Amino acid sequence: LIKMAQRLWPTVQALGRSLLNNRSEIVQQGAKAYNVNFHPCHQQHTLQNNLQDHTPWAQRVTRTARGSFNKVVARSLNSGTVLFVRDFQDTENEHAHAILRSLPAYNATTVTNNDNTNQHPGYLEYFYHNGMKDWNRCSPQEVANTFIALSQQCRFRPMDLENFQNSELCTALTAKLSWLSDAQLLRVLSSLALWPPTSATTTPNFVALWNGLDQTCTERMGRWHIQQMFLVADHWYALR
């Protein structure tokens, strides 16, 4: 860890000087915490003056378990400083994404919240006409259209993806993803972002759909042009 910090320190130091000009308190705390915990000179000084502390250096960083995508991950360092890493990272990502959306050259490869929430024609009526049925005996297109229509309902009536009533539909959809067209696969991916966040990233319906979509996109990526890959990646970003 010390050797890695020594190699990365010049880059981090240069980046830190640039960011600190913005007088962001979070960044200032982060730079201070980095000096306390990772700078080689400070490490040597700390180790010499705290010989009574026998805790291995690798254990000095308190690691937090992974939680929901929408939860702020706070990392507590040995110095006592708390860095709201997830909050700061999301802010930076949102700013960068907003810049991309504002550039005409990226209009075809970026999506907004409005793109995800726009009602696809016919899907709502399709859902009401189909209701509950044996999804394993339905065509891939029928299953996908029903999931898209059900997802659209979350705009008006938030629902739980992990409800047992949705389990059979999610299972059937996961099994039939490879039979969908690229356009329909992308609509399923964007529809998943319309559901309220689940209680964890390990809930069965969410995990099944996530892994199925990930595998299908990976299998098709080799034949997608670069703009298509960027567009798909941006829909994945909406699931953050």
N, C-alpha and C positions, 0 to 999 in steps of 0.2 A: 504493500500500500504506500509506503514511504517513497519507494523508487518511482512508482507511478505518479505520485504527487510532484516529485522533482521534475519528471519529464513534462508534465502538463502545466507546471507553474508559470512559465513564460507566456503561454497562450492565455491562461486564465487571468494573469495579471494585466495583459493588454486589453482583454475584453472587459475586465473589471473597471479599468480607467475610463473606458468609453461609456459604460453603463452608469457609472457613478456621476457622470456629468448631468444625468437626468435627475439627480438628487432623489432617487427612489429609496424610501426608507427600507423596503424589503431587500433591495439589492445591497444597500449599505450594511444591513445586518448580515446578509449572506457573505459579503466579502470579509467582514469582521470574523464571522464564524469560520470561514475558510482559513484565515490567518491563524486563528487559535488552534484549529484542529489539524490542518494539513501542511502549512508552510514549514519546510524543513528546519529553518532557523528557529522558529518558535517551538517546534517539536523538541529539538535538542535542549533548548532552554527549559522547557516544561519538564522534560524527563530528568534533568539534573536537579531541579528544585522540588521535585515531587517523588523522591526515591521511595517514599513510603507507599506510593500507589503501585501495586503490583498487577493491576488489571492489564491484560494484553491489549496492545494498541488496536488490534483488529476488532476488539469488542467495545471500543470507545464510542462507536456510532450506534445509536439506538435505531434499529430498523423497524418500520411499521409494516404490518401485514397489508396485502393488497385488498382493497375493498371495492365498493361500487365505482363505476366510471364517474359518477357525479359527486362523489365525496371528495372533499379537500383532504389531501394527504399531507399531514404535518410531520416533519422529521425533527426530532429533538436531538441536538448535538450535546457533546460533553460540556460545552461552555455554558449550557443552560439556554442558549438562544434557540428559539423555535422558528424554523423557516417554513412558511406556507408555500411549499414548492409547487404543489399542484395548482394553487390559485394563481401564482405568478406565471407559471408555464401556460395555463389556459388563457390568461390575459394576453400574453405575447402571441400565442397561436391565433387568437381571435383577431388581433390587430393585423397580423400577417395575412390572414385569410380575407379580411376586409379589403386590404390593398389589392390582392389578387382579383377579387370580385369587381373592383373599380376599374380594372384595366381591360379594355376591349379585347385584347389578344387572349384573355383567359375566360371570356364569357361562356365559351362552349365547354369548358372543363371544370367549372366551379358551380356549386349549388348553394342556394340560400334556404332558410327555413320556409319561405313561401313556396319554393319549389317542392318541398317535401309535403306541404300541407294542402296543395292544390288538389281539388277533387278530380279524380280521373273519371271521365264520362262513362256512365253505365255501370260502374263498379258498385255504387250504393244500391241501385235497383237489383243488380245481380245478387248481392248478398241477401236481400229480403226474399228473393224468389227461391233461394237455395236452402237457407237455414241449416239445420243439422242433418247430416247424412253420413253414409259410410264413405269416408274420404279415400280409403284405400282402393275403392272401386271406381273412383272418379279419375278423369284425365288430369295430367299435370297442369294444363292451362286452367281447368275448372278449379282445382285446389288453389292455385296461385291467385286467381281472380278473387276468390272468396276471402283469402287472407288479406289481400290488398283492400278490399271493401271493408272488412272488419277493422283493419288498421285505421282507415279513414274515420271510423266512428269514434276513435279515441280523441279526435279533436273536439267532439261535443260531449262525449260520455266516456271519460277515462276508464279503462278496464285493466285488469291484471292479466298479463300474458301467461302467468303460471296457474291461472284458474283451470281446474280439471276439465272444464268444458272446452278449453282451447287445446288441450294436450293432443287429442287425436288429429286435429287439423295440423298442428305444428309437426307432429311425427310424420304424417303423410306428405306434407310439403317438403320436409327435409329429404325424404326418400325420392322425391320427384324433381328436385332442383336441376339435376343434370339434363332433364328433358326440356327445360324451358329455353326460349330464345334469349339472346343477350339482352334485348330490350326489356323482356318480362323479368329476367333475373335482376336487372337493375331496379325495376319498380318494386320487387319484393324487398331488395336491400334498403331502398329508401323508405318503404313502408314500415320496416322494423324500427326505424328511428322515431316513428309516431307514437309508439307505445310508451307509457310512463316507465321510468326506471324500475327495474326489479330490485328486490331487497339485497341481492348480491349478484356477482358475475358467475356464480356457479349454479344458478337455478336451472332445472333440466330443460325447459322449453327454450329459454334464451340460449343456453349453451348448444343445444342441438341445432338451432337455426344458425347461430354464429359460426359454428364449426362447419356446417354444411355449406353455407354461403362462401366461407373462406376457402374450402376445398374446391368448390366449383369454379370460383374466380381464379384460383391458382392453376387449375387444369386448363382454363381457356386463355390465360394471360399470354401464352406464346403466340397466339394468332390475333391478338388485339393490336391495333395501331396505338401510337403513343398517346394521342388525344383520348382514346377510349380508356386507356389505363389511368390517365390522370382523372378522368371523370369518375371512374369506379372508385379510385382512391379517395376522392372528395366525398363520395357517398359514405364510405367507411368512416371518414372523419366526422360525419354527422352523428355517428353512433358513440362518440367519445363519452 
